[in-house]
Amino acid sequence: MAQAPLRPLREQFVERFIRCVTGLACFGTGIAFFVRSELGVPPWDVFHQGISKHTGLGLGTVLIFVAFFVLLLWIPLRLRPGLGTLLNAIEIGLIENIAQDLIPHSHHIVIRVIYMVAGLSIIAAGSGLYIGAEFGSGPRDGLMLGLNKRFGISVRVARTIVEITVMVIGIFLGGHIGLGTFVFAFGIGPMVQITLRLFKMSRNSLDAAAGEASEQ
C-alpha cells in the first residue's frame, strides 16, 4: 500500500517527458519552416544562420554548438541545467537538420508565407508543450533568467538586449533578417499564451509559463 502513490508519479513523469520531447521536436521543425520560407528567421537563428554560412556547418549543428556555449555562461550565473535544458540543447538542432532536408524548397511567395505561418504556429505549440513539462528552461532562456537573478536585470530587458545583440552580429555574419523575424518577435508571445491554454497545463504551470511568454 505504501508504494501506491509511486504509480501516478511515474505516469506524470512519462507524460511530462513526452510533452518535453514533442515540444522540442516542434521547435526544430518550426525553425526549419522559417528557414525554408526565406522570409527571415527568428532573432537567435539569424545569429545561427550567420555562423552556419561561415563555418559550412548545418544550421541545426550550429544550434547545438551555440546551446552548449551558452550553457558555459550559466556557470558564473550559478544556474543548474535540468533534463529539459540538456534535451533542448541537443534535440532542437538534430530535428532542424532533418526537417530542413524534408521540407521542399519553393520560390512561390504564397508557399513561403505558409511556411512562415506554419513555423510560428509549430514553435508556439512546441512552447506550450515544453514549458508545461517543467523540466528546466532552455539554454538561451536560462541565460535571460540568470541575468535577472544575478544582476537584477528584468527578464524583458535582458531578453531584448541579448536577442538584439545576437541578431545584429548574425546580420553582419550573413544571417537573414526579414518579415519572418518580426512576425516571430511580435507573434510568439500571444501564440504561446494560446497554446498553453489549449494544452491545458496545470494552474501553476500556466501562470509561470504565461509570465515567460509575455516576455517574448
Secondary structure, DSSP 8 states (H G I E B T S, - for coil): -TTTTHHHHHHHHHHHHHHHHHHHHHHHHHHHHHHHHTS---HHHHHHHHHHHHH---HHHHHHHHHHHHHHHHHHHT----HHHHHHHHHHHHHHHHHHHHS-----HHHHHHHHHHHHHHHHHHHHHHHHHTS---HHHHHHHHHHHHH---HHHHHHHHHHHHHHHHHHHT---SHHHHHHHHHHHHHHHHHHHHTT--HHHHHHHHHHHTT-
